[in-house]
């Protein structure tokens, strides 16, 4: 087991499985990352070293503080955009896990004015009244490389996320949060599914979106049944 983490190793399994599931479900490819807040120390989080999600093992998990610095000396470098995670954990004490991805179905909704990602299916109820959009130019000017590579850009992203479960990143991807690794993974997968359904509905006409009350009710119901999907996804990635 890695020597770069002080948390209970029981959390490693979910975090490793999360990386593999997100790849298997087409949410991440060679890029993207998922993190978990340290269960005993809310000022730290666990995330893989900089590598493709599908290749992550327990030995690749490192522990960082909210400034993105390794807690244990000699730990391998983590992702350039680790500030996404640290700054969200800093301002959202309810968040226990973060997924950042570049899933293709979501990116268009951060590009086209007047078309907001909204829940069209009960599985996307967590999207609520609609996903906010992070515009990196507002914080970094017109000549960034589109990456959240500084604490300042991480702060701006966390502000755009606000109290929501998902924020779209213009020309980049999305970031999804949850009260557990399993919930964050569920939301990342079904955000992509909802986006694809919404696009198909828009081809036919004006969709009938979930009301805020329907979205909230659906989200609560789905949260009670997440393990049904999680166990299936784990079986698929472990080959059991």
N, C-alpha and C positions, 0 to 999 in steps of 0.2 A: 504494500500500500504506500502511496505517496507520503513523503515527509513534509510536504508543503501546505498541509491543511491540519487545523486543530479540531475541526468539527467531528461529530459522530460519523463514522464511516457508513452508517445506515443511510445517510442522505446521498451518498455517492451513487448508489444504484439508480435512484430516480433521475439524477442529473445526467448520468451516462446514458440511460435509456432515453431520456428526453432528446439528447443530441441525435441519437440514432433514429428515433421516431420521426423527428422533424425532417430528417433527410429522406427517410422512407416515404413519407407523405408528400414530398415535393415542396416543402416550405423553405428549406435551406438547401444549398448545394455545397460547393467548396467554401462558401462564405456564410456568415450568420453565426449567432451565438445565443446561449441560454445561461442564465445565472440563477443562484438561489441565495437568499439572505442567510447568513450564519444563524442557526437556530438558537444559540446561546448568547451571541454577541451581535446585536442589530447594527453595529457600526462596521461590520465586515460582510463580505459576500464571497461565494464560491463560484468559480467559472473555469473553463478549460484554458490551458495555455493556447497560444495562437496556432490554430490548426483547423483542418476540415472537420466539421461536426461528426461525420460518419466514422471518423477514425479515433474519436475520443475514448479513452479508457479511464478507470479510476485513478491511475497513476498520473494522468494528465491534468487533474483538477488542482487549481491553486487557490489560495485564499488572499483576498485583497481588502484593503480598507476602502472607505468611501471616496478617497482621493485617487484610487486606482493604483496604490502602491502595494507591493507584496508584503505580507505580514511576516513571512519567514525569509531570511536572507538566502540568496542563491536560487530562489524560485525562478523558473523559466518565464520569459515574457508572455504576458497575456495579450488579448486583442487590442489593437489600436483604439477601437471605439469602446473601450471598457468604461469610459466616462458616461455613456448612456446609462449603464447599470448603476454606477455609484451615485450619480446625481438624482436618479429616480428613487433609489432606496433612501437617500437623504431626506427627501421632502414628502415621501409617501410611506409612513410607518405601517400602513395596511398591506403594502406590497411585499410579498415574500419570494417572488420569482419574476424574471424579465426575459422575454424572447425578442431578439432583433433579427429580422430576416428581410430578404429582397424578393418575396414571393410575387410572381408575375401578375397574378390577378388583382392585387391590391394597388400596385404602382399607378395605374391609370387614374384612379380616384384621387390621387394627389396632384394630378396634372391638369385636369379639365375643370375650369371654373363653372360653378353652377351645378355640378354633379357631386353630391356628397355620398360617401359610403354610409348606408343606413340598413337596418335589419329588414330583410325580406323573408326570412325563414326563422322559425322558432330556435333553430340551432345557433343562429346569430344574434339572439336576444341580448347578449352582453354588450353589443355595439350601442345599445341604448338609443339616444336621440340623434346619433350620428357621430362619425369619427372626426376629431379636429385634425388640422394639418400643420405640421412644423415646416416653416419656410426658413431655411438656413441663411438666406440672404439677409433676413432681419437681424440676425445676430453676428454673422460673419462677413457680410458684404457680398459683392457680386463676383468674387474671384476665389472662392474656396474650392476644395476638391470634392465637396459634397459629403465629406466624412466628419463624424463627430469626434474629432481628434484632440479636443481640449476640454478642460473643465467648464469653461465659459459656454461652449456650444452644448455641453451636456446639461447645464443649468437651463439654457433656453429650450431645449427639447423637453425637459421635465416640466417646465412652465406651460408649454403647448399641450402636453398630455393632461395637465390639470387633474381633475378627479375622475377622468375617463379610464376605460380599460384598454384602449388602443389609440395610438396616434399614427397618422400617416406622415411620411417624410417625403416631401416633394422631390421627384426625380431620383429616389433612393430606395425606399421600402417602407417598413412599418416597425413599430415597437409595441408589444403587447405585454400587459402585466397581469398577475394573478396572486391569489392568497396562498398558492402552493405551486410547485413545479408542474404538477399534473394539470392544474387549472390553466396556467399560462400556456402550456402546450396545447391543450384543448382549444383555447381561444385562438391561438395562432393558426391552427389547422382549420377551424370553422370560420375564421375571418376570411381566409382564402376561398373557402367554399361559398360563403355568402357573397363575396365579390363576384365570383363567376355566375352565380344565380342572378344577381342584380343586373349584370351586363346582359344576360339572356333575356331577362324581363324587359329591359329598356329597348331591346330590339323590337319587341312586340308593341310597346306602348308605355304608358305611365304605370309603374308598379304600385301595388297597394302595400305600403310599408306597415310594419308593426307599430301600433301606438306605443307611447312610453310605458303604459301600464302592461300591455301585452309583452313588451320586451323584458320588462323587469320580472314578470311572472315566469316567462320562459327561461330566463337566466337562472332564477332560483331553482326551478325544476331540473334543469340540466346539471346544475352544480351537485345535486343529490345523486346523480347517476353517472358521474364522470368516470368512475372506475370501470364501468362496463366497456367503454371505449378504450380506456387506458390499458386494461388487461389484454384486450385484443391486439392493440398496437405493440405491446411488449412481446407478446407471443410471436408476432410477425418478425420483429427485429432479432429476437433471440433464437429463432428457428425451432421453437418448441412445439 
